[in-house]
């Protein structure tokens, strides 16, 4: 069973994660395997994948279909979440990590650093979405 919308969403997500991995390797001169599965960074793989999925569904089921409407709505929710809620959580983690760093000088604490790179800037989401559209337009059968 071949499902073009699903395959295009996966292609968009995997290629963006590979881009982030190789970019980090070249830019920082070290291999960081967390970039293959981690959140955050330029561009947004979530935005790329849901946009590729939505575009492929629109091309197959029609732009006026209920299925296109549902995928478009959930894509917008995911992209809003990436720039809003997840980004705010990352900023809060940054503040908490700095507070822990300052407190450990005065108190005996077992500190576990919180993950700070959770969300995306609007530019990261827009470029991820543009890449998703491009993947769907170029690779849809």
Legacy VTK file of the C-alpha trace (Angstrom):
# vtk DataFile Version 3.0
C-alpha trace
ASCII
DATASET POLYDATA
POINTS 141 float
0.000 0.000 0.000
1.551 3.276 -1.159
0.350 6.443 0.536
1.870 9.546 -1.115
0.754 12.076 1.538
2.269 9.989 4.325
5.461 9.326 2.366
5.909 13.007 1.499
5.407 14.037 5.135
8.043 11.519 6.208
10.450 12.605 3.452
10.079 16.240 4.515
10.654 15.427 8.184
13.633 13.128 7.637
15.394 15.421 5.161
15.030 18.444 7.451
16.422 16.471 10.404
19.324 15.274 8.227
19.957 18.869 7.133
20.103 20.006 10.777
22.450 17.114 11.647
24.883 17.816 8.792
24.703 21.587 9.291
25.607 21.194 12.982
28.415 18.797 12.057
29.919 21.242 9.541
29.262 24.451 11.515
30.323 23.267 14.985
32.789 20.607 13.780
31.307 17.940 15.997
28.778 15.176 15.506
25.577 15.680 17.477
23.170 12.785 16.980
20.469 14.593 18.961
19.964 16.810 15.886
18.552 13.760 14.091
15.665 13.386 16.533
15.698 16.592 18.580
13.217 19.423 18.497
13.855 23.035 17.579
16.241 24.553 15.107
16.150 25.847 11.560
13.976 24.921 9.746
11.076 23.334 11.612
10.706 19.677 10.632
7.233 19.609 12.173
6.145 22.458 9.915
7.786 20.858 6.886
6.109 17.502 7.464
2.595 18.760 8.189
2.726 21.183 5.271
3.890 18.441 2.903
1.088 16.224 4.218
-1.529 18.955 3.794
-0.375 19.842 0.296
-0.372 16.185 -0.797
-3.850 15.650 0.658
-5.064 18.758 -1.160
-3.600 17.511 -4.450
-5.145 14.052 -4.025
-8.460 14.618 -2.281
-9.137 18.109 -3.582
-8.750 21.536 -2.067
-12.422 21.639 -1.052
-12.434 18.205 0.596
-13.149 17.644 4.264
-9.879 15.749 4.584
-7.883 18.714 3.273
-9.689 21.010 5.696
-8.906 18.724 8.626
-5.220 18.362 7.748
-4.882 22.106 7.119
-6.460 22.897 10.486
-4.240 20.495 12.415
-1.189 21.737 10.542
-1.952 25.278 11.661
-2.382 24.088 15.262
0.985 22.311 15.162
2.758 25.337 13.699
1.111 27.667 16.221
2.160 25.330 19.037
5.761 25.307 17.788
6.043 29.111 17.855
3.912 29.696 20.913
3.631 27.089 23.622
6.782 25.046 22.941
8.897 28.154 22.416
7.649 29.635 25.697
8.421 26.364 27.496
11.960 26.494 26.111
12.405 30.046 27.368
11.154 29.018 30.810
13.586 26.083 30.834
16.401 28.523 30.088
15.470 30.711 33.065
15.153 27.700 35.377
18.525 26.340 34.256
20.186 29.674 35.015
18.517 29.776 38.426
19.765 26.261 39.195
23.284 27.229 38.128
23.239 30.145 40.566
21.686 28.130 43.407
24.118 25.235 43.210
26.904 27.544 44.414
25.078 28.001 47.730
23.121 24.757 48.123
23.817 21.099 47.603
21.586 20.306 44.644
21.372 17.512 42.160
20.750 19.492 39.039
19.303 18.048 35.897
19.333 20.601 33.130
16.045 21.104 31.345
15.915 20.956 27.575
15.785 24.496 26.220
15.533 23.984 22.466
11.858 23.024 22.262
10.097 25.436 19.957
10.747 27.573 16.926
10.937 31.171 15.874
8.322 32.272 13.348
11.039 32.304 10.650
11.959 28.663 11.376
8.293 27.676 11.057
7.785 29.666 7.842
10.893 28.180 6.203
9.879 24.685 7.344
6.424 25.191 5.843
7.906 26.499 2.589
10.155 23.444 2.398
7.135 21.176 2.972
5.268 22.841 0.101
8.321 22.437 -2.123
8.688 18.736 -1.256
5.026 18.095 -2.042
5.091 20.030 -5.311
8.305 18.401 -6.544
7.792 14.818 -5.371
4.036 14.166 -5.494
3.454 11.434 -8.095
LINES 1 142
141 0 1 2 3 4 5 6 7 8 9 10 11 12 13 14 15 16 17 18 19 20 21 22 23 24 25 26 27 28 29 30 31 32 33 34 35 36 37 38 39 40 41 42 43 44 45 46 47 48 49 50 51 52 53 54 55 56 57 58 59 60 61 62 63 64 65 66 67 68 69 70 71 72 73 74 75 76 77 78 79 80 81 82 83 84 85 86 87 88 89 90 91 92 93 94 95 96 97 98 99 100 101 102 103 104 105 106 107 108 109 110 111 112 113 114 115 116 117 118 119 120 121 122 123 124 125 126 127 128 129 130 131 132 133 134 135 136 137 138 139 140
